[in-house]
C-alpha cells in the first residue's frame, strides 16, 4: 500500500510560531494536540488538532484546533540554562494531568512544565553532563509508566535510566 503523508505542523524552516527548525520528537495527547520538540528553536511547541508547527528555536509550542499560530508553552526565552529556558529540547511527553515533560538535552536534564507556568521544574538530572546516576549526557527520549516513573534515553551514556520523579 502506497500512502502520501500530509503536513500537520511546520513545513518551512524558521523561528516564527508557524514554523519549525529541526523537529525531533512528538507526543500526542487525548485531544489530538501534538507536542513537538523543536530542537533548533530551543522550544517545545503544542499544535492543536488541525493546526500547523518547530527544534532550534529552543521552545515547545501548543497549537489549538484551527489556530493560525501556536502558543509557546515552554522555553520562550531563547536558548539557555535558566528554569524558563531550554537548550536543544529533544523529547516531549504529556501525562494524564496535562503536565509537559521535556528532555532538555544540552542542559542534561528533564523538565516538567504546566501549561500556564512561566518556568519549568527540574525532575531529572540538572547536575551537569556526566555518567553518574544523577547525571545525563545528551538525553534524547523519555517515557512515563503508570506509576509515574520517568524513563530517559541517555544517548551518549548508551543507557536507559529509570527515575522516580522529584522536584528541585
N, C-alpha and C positions, 0 to 999 in steps of 0.2 A: 504494500500500500504506500503510495507516494503522497505526502501531505505538504502543504505550504503553511509556514508559520505566519502569524500576524504580530506586528509590533504592538505591545500593550504598554510600554514605557520607554521613553527616550527615543532613540533613532538618530540623534545628532549629538556629536561630542560638544560639551560645553559646561559652563558653570551656572547657567540660569536654572530656575526651578523646573523648567520643562525639558531640561537636557540632562544627560548622564555622561560621565567620563570614566570609563573602565568599570562598569558594574560587575560585581563578582559573586555575590551571594544573595539569595532571595528567600523569603518566607511569606506564606500567605495565611491570613487569619480566617476565621469563620465568616466574616463579612466580605471576603474576597479582596481585602486590602492587601496590596503587595508591598512588603518592606524590602528595600533594596540597599545593599552595601555598595555605595558609590565611592569607590576607593580613591580615585584621584581628586575628587571633590571633598574628601575627608568628611563624609556625612552618611547618615542612613536616611533614606527618604521613604515615605509611605505614599503609595499611589492607590487611591480608591478604585474599586472595580469600574472599568470603563474609562479610565483616565490614562495619561501618558507620563514617563520619568527619566539615578546618577552615582563615582568612586573617588575621583581625585579632588572633588570639592570637599572631601572630608566631613560628610554630613549624612544624615538619614532623613528621608522625606516621606511624607504621607500624602496621598492623593485621594480626595473624596470622589465619589461617583459623579461623573460628568464635569469634574473640575477642569479648568484650563491651566491651572498652575498647582504645584504641590505646596505642602507646608513642611518646613523643616521641623523635625521632631527631636533631633539630636545633632550636635556638632555645628551649630550655625556660626561659630566664631572663628573660622579659619583653622588651619592645622595647628595643633599644639598639645600640651600635656595637662592643661588645667581640666577641672571636672566638667566644664562646659565646652570642651574641645575634643576632637578625635584626630588620630593620625593613622591613615590608611585603614579604615574600617573594612573588615573582610568577611564578616559573618553576622547574621542577624536572625533573631527568633523572637516571637511574641508568645507569651504564656496566656493561660486562661484568664488572668487578671488584667490582661492588656498591657503588661509591663514589657518593655522592649529591651532585650539583651543583645549587646553589640560586642563583637570581637574587635577591640581597638589594637590592631596588630602591632604598630610601631611604638605604642606605649606599653606593650606587653601586658595587657590586662583585658578583662571582660567588664563592661559597664552595664548598669541597669538604669534605664530611663523610664519614667512615667510620662505619658504624652504631654502633660501640661507643665512639666518641670523645665527649669532653665538650665539645669545641670544634672549630670548623672551621678551614680554612686559606683564605686569600685566593688565588685563582688568576687573577682578572682584576679590574682596577680597584682600588678602595680608596684612590684618590688624590684623593678629593673629587669633587664634582659639576663637570662641565665637558665640553668638546668636544675636548680634546687626545686623541691616540692612546691614552694610558694612562688616560683618564677615561671615565666613563659618565654619562648623565643620564636617570634614570627607565628603566633597563633593565627589560624585561618577559619576554622568552622567550629560550630558548637551545637549542642542539643540538650534538651531537658528531659528527665524521666518523670514518671508520675509522682515520685517523692520530692521533686524539686531539685534533685542533684543536677549539677551542670557538668557536661562532658565537653572537653575542649580538645580540638585537633591542634596540638602543639607542634607545628610543622617542622621547624628547624631542630627541635629536640627529638623528632621522629617518634612521637608518642601521643597517646590519647590520655588526658588527665581527667579524673573524676573529682569534683569538689562539692562539698555541702555549701550552699550559699551563705554568705555573711556580708554585712555592710561595713565599710570603713568610713 
